[in-house]
């Protein structure tokens, strides 16, 4: 994606989102880039940090000339996006990267957190589809859809007003 689409296209800004991460309120995920070259959800591996590939955004003018690699660096314990440690993150202050609160919760009442794991990442709902008890996946999805229903109603209502 970086090499074949984003780098040649040179957009003002770009980002990556996990497939099971949903905004529940209107927001502009590019707004923090007015004051930062990049931002997203930090992950740590020992003394090294990187932006989680499921929620990260970049100003092209700040990073476009770097030899970016959004792959992982398993040898350093860094997941997807961690291969940018040397070219982006190593010399940046992680405390200067805008953050949002992350709160874990069980999507199903009476079920252990680890069996029906979900997260609120700011006002975004993260289903965390690969975590938890796979036998509960359908029930977890139903619970997630119930949590998303108010946001979907607002979005569908707004779409109808534009017609």
TIFIFI-302949 format. One line per 10 residues: number of its first residue (from 1); their letters; for each residue x negated, y, z of N, C-alpha, C. Coordinates in pm, 1 decimal. Each point is the difference from the previous one (the first is absolute). Example, Ala and Ser with C-alpha at 12.3 -4.5 7.8 and 13.67 -1.06 7.14 Angstrom:
% TIFIFI-302949
1	AS	-1319.0 -569.0 780.0 89.0 119.0 0.0 -90.0 120.0 0.0; 35.0 105.0 -72.0 -82.0 119.0 6.0 77.0 109.0 73.0;
//
This chain:
% TIFIFI-302949
1	XXXXXXXXXX	-82.9 -118.6 0.0 82.9 118.6 0.0 -87.6 125.4 0.0; -100.2 2.7 87.8 -87.8 116.6 6.4 -74.3 19.7 -130.4; -65.9 -103.5 -45.8 -87.6 10.4 -116.8 77.5 23.1 -129.6; 114.5 -66.6 -17.4 69.7 3.3 -128.0 110.8 104.0 -11.1; 55.1 44.0 111.3 113.2 92.3 -6.9 -30.2 132.2 71.0; -35.3 -6.6 127.3 -15.2 122.7 77.5 -121.3 83.1 -41.9; -115.1 -62.0 -9.5 -120.1 76.7 -34.6 13.0 65.0 -137.7; 41.1 -72.9 -104.8 17.3 66.6 -130.5 111.3 105.8 1.8; 105.4 -22.4 78.0 111.8 93.6 4.6 -28.4 125.3 80.4; -93.1 -8.7 93.7 -41.2 112.4 84.2 118.5 78.9 56.5;
11	XXXXXXXXXX	90.5 -65.6 73.6 111.7 73.4 59.6 -50.7 92.5 110.7; 78.0 99.4 34.8 -39.8 90.5 108.4 -20.2 -79.0 129.2; 86.8 -98.5 22.4 -9.3 -83.7 119.5 59.2 -136.4 -33.4; -37.8 -98.8 78.7 52.4 -134.7 -19.1 0.9 -71.7 133.4; 72.5 -109.6 4.2 5.1 -77.3 122.6 45.3 -141.2 -26.0; -6.1 -79.8 103.5 42.1 -139.6 -6.6 95.2 -28.4 114.8; 105.9 -76.8 -29.0 99.4 -38.7 99.3 18.1 -150.5 -0.5; 16.6 -56.9 118.2 31.3 -141.3 13.7 140.4 -24.7 -54.4; 23.6 -118.0 -52.0 129.1 -31.6 -61.6 112.9 -11.9 101.3; -30.4 -12.1 126.2 105.4 -13.0 101.3 -5.3 114.6 101.2;
21	XXXXXXXXXX	-32.8 118.0 -49.2 -5.8 121.9 79.8 101.6 97.7 -57.9; 94.6 46.1 83.4 114.1 76.9 -48.9 14.3 131.7 75.0; 9.8 113.6 -73.3 29.5 126.0 68.5 145.8 -0.5 45.0; 25.5 52.4 118.4 137.6 4.5 49.1 51.3 143.1 13.8; -86.7 97.0 -27.3 36.8 141.3 1.7 -71.5 67.5 -116.2; 53.5 110.9 -48.9 -71.9 71.9 -106.5 -139.4 40.0 49.0; -98.2 -16.3 -86.0 -136.5 38.0 35.3 -81.6 18.7 -127.0; -109.4 67.5 13.7 -95.1 17.7 -108.7 -132.3 -59.7 46.4; -30.4 -123.1 -40.7 -123.1 -62.8 49.5 -127.3 68.5 -49.4; 12.7 90.7 -96.9 -118.5 70.6 -49.6 -27.1 130.2 75.6;
31	XXXXXXXXXX	93.3 44.8 83.3 -16.2 126.5 72.0 -129.2 7.7 81.7; -37.8 -104.3 76.1 -125.2 10.5 77.9 -124.4 22.0 -85.2; 7.5 -25.8 -129.8 -116.4 19.4 -86.2 -30.1 147.6 -25.4; 88.2 88.9 45.2 -29.1 142.7 -10.9 -119.5 36.1 87.4; -18.1 -74.9 110.3 -108.0 28.9 94.4 -103.2 -111.7 12.3; 18.5 -108.0 -72.8 -91.5 -114.9 11.6 -25.1 -60.3 -138.5; -118.3 -54.8 -18.4 -34.2 -64.4 -126.9 73.4 -132.8 -16.6; 26.8 -65.0 112.7 72.9 -126.9 -0.3 60.6 -20.1 137.9; 100.6 -85.1 3.5 58.5 -34.8 129.1 81.3 -127.0 -16.3; 35.9 -56.0 112.0 79.8 -121.4 2.0 -11.5 -63.5 137.2;
41	XXXXXXXXXX	38.3 -125.5 7.1 -4.8 -72.4 126.4 -137.5 -63.5 16.7; -69.5 40.5 107.3 -134.6 -51.3 25.4 2.9 -141.8 54.3; -96.8 -75.9 -42.1 -27.8 -131.9 57.9 -147.8 -1.9 36.0; -29.8 -71.4 106.9 -137.3 -9.3 49.8 -49.8 -142.7 -8.2; -128.3 -15.0 -28.5 -70.5 -128.0 7.0 -134.2 31.2 66.1; -7.6 -21.0 129.4 -120.4 39.0 73.5 -13.1 151.0 -2.8; -116.3 49.9 -40.4 -23.2 144.3 -5.6 44.9 61.0 -132.5; 38.5 -83.2 -94.8 42.4 49.5 -131.4 151.3 13.9 -5.8; 44.0 96.5 -79.1 143.4 21.2 -17.7 27.4 18.2 -148.6; 124.8 -16.0 -34.6 43.8 18.8 -138.4 149.4 27.5 0.9;
51	XXXXXXXXXX	51.0 42.4 -112.5 143.3 22.9 -11.8 67.9 -126.5 -48.2; 107.5 -37.8 69.9 80.4 -115.2 -39.7 52.3 23.9 -141.2; -18.5 -97.0 -87.6 41.5 14.0 -139.1 151.7 7.6 -14.9; 75.0 -29.2 104.5 145.6 7.4 -6.0 55.3 139.9 18.2; -83.0 93.9 44.4 43.3 138.4 16.7 -124.0 86.7 2.2; -41.3 45.4 -118.4 -116.5 86.5 -10.6 16.7 91.6 -120.5; -48.2 123.8 15.3 17.7 102.3 -102.1 -129.8 78.3 -15.8; -25.9 46.8 -122.5 -127.4 61.7 -31.8 20.4 119.3 -92.9; -77.7 105.6 20.5 -7.3 110.8 -96.0 -103.2 -39.7 -104.1; 39.7 -0.9 -124.7 -90.8 -44.5 -105.8 -124.7 87.7 -7.6;
61	XXXXXXXXXX	15.3 132.2 13.9 -116.5 87.4 -11.0 -104.5 -28.1 108.0; 40.7 -60.6 109.7 -91.6 -28.9 109.9 -65.7 -137.3 -11.4; 62.0 -93.0 -72.2 -51.9 -137.1 -3.0 -23.2 -54.1 -140.7; 46.5 68.3 -101.8 -1.5 -52.5 -136.6 -136.1 -28.8 -59.1; -102.9 65.7 50.0 -135.0 -23.4 -53.7 -75.0 -110.5 74.3; 58.8 -48.9 107.0 -64.7 -104.8 80.1 22.4 -136.9 -64.7; -93.4 -93.1 20.0 17.5 -136.7 -52.3 92.8 -80.7 91.7; 126.7 34.2 -2.6 97.0 -61.0 91.3 21.8 -147.8 -30.2; 27.9 -73.0 104.6 30.8 -142.4 -9.5 104.0 -29.0 107.4; 123.3 -22.4 -41.1 108.1 -21.0 94.9 12.7 -146.5 41.9;
71	XXXXXXXXXX	-104.0 -76.0 -28.3 -2.6 -138.9 43.3 -36.1 -10.7 146.9; -23.0 -122.0 41.8 -35.0 -25.4 139.2 -148.5 -25.4 13.5; -47.0 8.9 120.6 -139.0 -31.4 32.1 2.6 -98.0 116.2; 22.7 -128.2 -32.8 13.4 -102.8 103.3 -126.3 -12.0 83.6; -115.8 24.2 -60.6 -125.1 -15.7 74.1 -9.7 99.8 115.2; 65.1 117.4 -17.1 0.0 99.8 106.9 130.2 -4.9 80.0; 89.0 -95.0 -32.1 126.1 -13.4 72.3 105.2 100.8 -42.0; -15.1 57.6 -119.1 90.5 103.7 -46.9 95.9 -57.3 -104.1; 128.8 21.2 20.2 103.8 -49.2 -90.0 10.1 91.6 -122.6; 103.5 -19.0 -79.1 19.3 75.2 -123.4 -11.2 150.2 25.0;
81	XXXXXXXXXX	-83.8 66.1 -79.5 -29.1 141.6 17.3 -130.3 22.6 74.8; -46.3 -100.2 71.5 -120.4 13.0 80.6 -128.2 10.9 -79.6; 2.4 -41.6 -125.6 -120.2 10.1 -82.3 -36.3 145.5 -30.1; 86.3 93.0 35.9 -31.8 142.2 -15.0 -74.5 56.2 121.4; -38.2 -85.3 92.6 -70.8 45.6 120.2 -122.6 83.0 -36.2; -85.4 -54.6 -84.7 -126.4 67.1 -32.5 21.4 132.5 -72.5; 95.8 6.7 -92.7 13.9 119.3 -83.8 96.4 104.2 55.4; 93.7 -37.8 85.1 98.2 96.4 50.8 -0.7 15.5 151.6; 12.5 -110.8 67.9 31.4 6.0 143.0 -121.0 14.7 90.6; -112.5 -52.6 -40.8 -119.3 -2.2 85.1 -36.9 137.1 55.3;
91	XXXXXXXXXX	8.1 103.1 -82.3 -40.9 134.1 42.7 117.4 89.6 37.8; 117.9 -56.4 8.6 118.3 77.9 37.4 35.3 -26.1 146.4; 57.3 99.3 62.8 41.3 -11.5 139.5 140.4 -60.6 4.6; 17.1 -119.6 55.7 133.5 -59.8 4.4 99.2 81.8 81.9; -51.0 80.4 93.8 88.4 85.0 80.2 58.1 115.6 -81.0; -58.1 27.8 -116.3 49.7 108.3 -85.4 104.8 -50.0 -99.7; 20.2 -129.4 -5.6 96.8 -57.2 -93.9 139.0 7.8 63.5; 95.0 70.7 -64.5 135.1 7.6 56.7 57.0 -139.2 26.3; 67.0 -14.4 114.5 56.0 -129.1 39.2 147.6 12.4 33.2; 66.4 -113.3 5.7 138.3 -6.5 42.7 11.1 -113.0 101.4;
101	XXXXXXXXXX	97.6 6.9 89.4 10.9 -106.4 100.7 42.9 -132.3 -62.8; -53.0 -109.5 53.4 35.4 -134.4 -45.1 50.2 -77.3 121.3; 123.2 -47.7 -9.4 62.5 -71.7 110.2 49.3 -135.5 -47.8; -48.2 -106.5 61.4 42.9 -136.2 -34.4 129.2 -33.2 72.8; 86.4 -78.4 -65.2 123.3 -45.8 63.9 45.8 -129.8 -65.0; 79.4 -75.7 72.7 59.7 -121.9 -53.4 129.8 39.6 -70.3; 14.7 -38.2 -125.2 118.4 35.9 -78.0 124.9 -72.9 48.4; -19.0 -111.5 69.0 113.5 -79.6 47.3 5.0 2.5 151.6; 115.7 37.4 57.1 10.6 3.0 146.1 -20.3 -139.1 60.1; -68.9 -3.9 112.3 -21.3 -126.1 69.0 -107.4 -88.3 -61.0;
111	XXXXXXXXXX	-67.6 48.1 -103.0 -106.8 -76.1 -66.0 -132.7 67.4 33.9; -102.0 -80.0 24.6 -131.9 54.2 31.7 -50.3 90.5 -112.1; -74.0 101.1 39.3 -56.4 96.2 -94.1 -71.1 -69.9 -115.7; -87.4 -92.1 30.6 -80.9 -63.3 -105.1 82.3 -86.7 -95.0; 121.9 -36.8 37.0 83.0 -84.1 -86.0 84.0 80.6 -99.0; 28.0 126.9 31.6 81.8 84.5 -88.0 -61.4 140.4 -4.7; -129.6 4.0 -23.5 -79.2 122.0 9.2 37.8 101.7 -107.0; 23.8 122.5 44.1 20.7 115.1 -87.6 -69.8 119.4 64.7; -9.3 108.8 -74.7 -61.7 121.5 52.8 76.3 122.6 -46.2; 6.6 99.0 86.8 32.8 135.7 -40.8 -133.7 67.8 -18.5;
121	XXXXXXXXXX	-24.7 51.4 -116.7 -120.7 76.9 -30.1 47.8 141.6 -29.9; 6.3 81.9 105.8 67.5 128.8 -12.5 146.6 -29.9 -25.5; 56.6 60.8 -102.0 140.1 -27.0 -34.7 11.6 -106.7 -109.1; -108.7 -66.7 -30.3 -0.7 -106.8 -100.2 14.8 -134.2 71.9; 81.7 -87.1 -55.6 19.6 -134.0 54.7 -87.1 -98.9 -77.6; -82.5 -75.2 73.2 -85.9 -100.8 -62.3 51.1 -137.7 40.6; 48.6 -72.4 -98.7 56.9 -131.9 27.0 -106.0 -100.7 42.6; -123.1 17.4 -43.0 -109.0 -92.7 28.6 42.7 -140.7 -41.6; 27.2 -14.8 -127.7 58.9 -121.5 -54.9 -76.7 -128.1 22.7; -131.8 4.8 13.0 -76.8 -123.3 13.5 -18.7 -43.1 144.7;
131	XXXXXXXXXX	35.9 86.3 93.3 -17.6 -33.9 140.8 127.2 -60.6 57.9; -17.1 -83.2 99.2 114.0 -53.6 72.8 34.8 -142.2 -37.2; 108.8 -45.6 55.8 51.3 -135.1 -20.2 73.2 -4.4 -133.7; -52.6 -74.5 -95.8 58.8 -3.3 -134.3 142.1 -55.5 -0.7; 36.2 -80.5 99.2 136.8 -51.9 5.7 100.3 110.8 35.0; -51.3 113.9 50.4 86.3 113.3 34.8 -0.2 108.1 -108.6; -66.6 -27.0 -112.1 -19.2 102.7 -102.7 132.1 58.6 -50.4; 99.5 -83.2 -29.0 128.5 50.1 -51.7 70.2 86.1 104.3; -0.9 -42.7 125.8 63.8 78.8 106.1 -75.2 130.5 22.9; -131.6 -6.3 -9.3 -80.7 121.0 15.6 31.7 97.8 -112.1;
141	XXXXXXXXXX	11.6 -49.4 -123.3 32.6 86.4 -113.7 136.0 66.6 20.3; 98.6 -74.8 50.2 132.6 56.8 28.2 -10.2 112.0 103.5; -80.4 -21.2 102.8 -17.5 101.8 103.8 -66.9 124.5 -58.2; -99.1 -20.4 -85.9 -68.4 112.4 -63.7 98.1 77.2 -88.3; 83.2 -69.9 -74.4 99.0 67.8 -84.9 98.2 81.7 83.2; 37.0 -51.2 116.9 87.9 78.1 89.2 -70.1 128.0 46.9; -128.9 -10.8 29.5 -75.5 118.1 41.6 -13.8 101.3 -113.8; -6.3 -49.3 -121.8 -14.3 87.3 -116.2 133.2 56.8 -48.7; 111.5 -57.5 41.7 131.8 38.1 -51.1 26.6 150.6 7.9; -24.3 65.8 113.6 26.8 144.8 3.0 -80.1 77.6 -105.0;
151	XXXXXXXXXX	-126.9 -34.3 -17.9 -82.5 68.6 -99.4 48.8 -29.8 -140.7; 42.3 -123.2 -24.5 50.5 -36.2 -132.1 130.9 71.9 -30.5; 85.6 15.5 99.9 125.8 72.0 -19.6 -26.5 145.5 -35.7; -94.4 62.6 68.0 -35.2 139.0 -30.4 -55.2 9.1 -141.1; -90.1 -91.4 -36.8 -60.1 2.1 -133.3 105.3 -22.4 -107.5; 87.5 -95.9 20.6 104.4 -26.8 -99.1 97.0 116.4 -9.1; 30.3 62.1 111.7 88.1 115.6 0.3 -62.2 117.4 -74.6; -129.3 20.4 20.7 -70.8 109.0 -69.1 -5.6 -26.3 -149.1; -18.3 -125.7 -39.1 -7.0 -32.6 -142.5 134.9 27.8 -66.5; 109.5 -29.5 70.0 131.8 24.2 -54.7 28.8 148.6 -17.5;
161	XXX	-59.1 84.2 86.3 21.6 144.1 -8.7 -70.2 60.2 -120.5; -104.0 -65.4 -50.9 -73.8 52.8 -113.7 69.1 -27.8 -132.1; 86.6 -99.0 -3.3 65.4 -36.1 -126.2 96.7 104.6 -48.7;
//
